[in-house]
Amino acid sequence: MTSVLPTDDQGILVLSVQKGFMQDHRLDDFHASYQPKLSAGKRLVMDLAELDYIDSKHLAALVVCYKRTQEAGAKIVFCCLKPAVRETFLVTRLDRIFAITTTRAEALRTLAPPAQN
């Protein structure tokens, strides 16, 4: 079973992180799910709704994802954090670095291109 389900929503890559992510010890599949798709201007939503908690190894994988996204000139927004995951982001101060929204719809709106007049 894959730990991440990639989908396209309005031209935005949405990665829905599954519960299996926390059992994924190598994390190669996780990085392979987004890295080849990163390019300048690419937009990415990381939906964490399925995670009840996150440990340091998997949190580090999200930091690597964030860093690679930034290096590629892409944008990323994290969404749908359950209380324990949100608390981990707060304690580690990643909430000050990551763009975080409450819902996927809000994340998509955040990354939507500006309206053309």
C-alpha positions, 0 to 999 in steps of 0.5 A: 500500500502506498503511503501517499496518494497524488492527485491533481486538483485545478492544476495543483498537485495534492498529496494525501498522506495516508496512515501508512506513511507512519509505517514507511521506514524508507520514505523513498516512495514518499519523495518519489511521489512529488519530487519529479513533478516539482518545477518553478511555479508548481503548486503543492498541497500536502493533506495530512488529514489521515495522520493522528500523530507524526514522529521525528523521522516523518516530520523530517521527511516533511521538512525535506519536502518543504526544502526541495519544494522551495529549492525548485521555486515551487509553493507548498501548503500543508492542510488538515492537521489533526490536533496532535500533528498540529501540536508537533508543528507548534512545538517544533515551530514549523508552523512559523515556516510552513504555510498551514490551512485548516481545510484542503479547500482553503489550501487550494484557494491559497495557491490559486493563481490570481484572477485575470481581469 
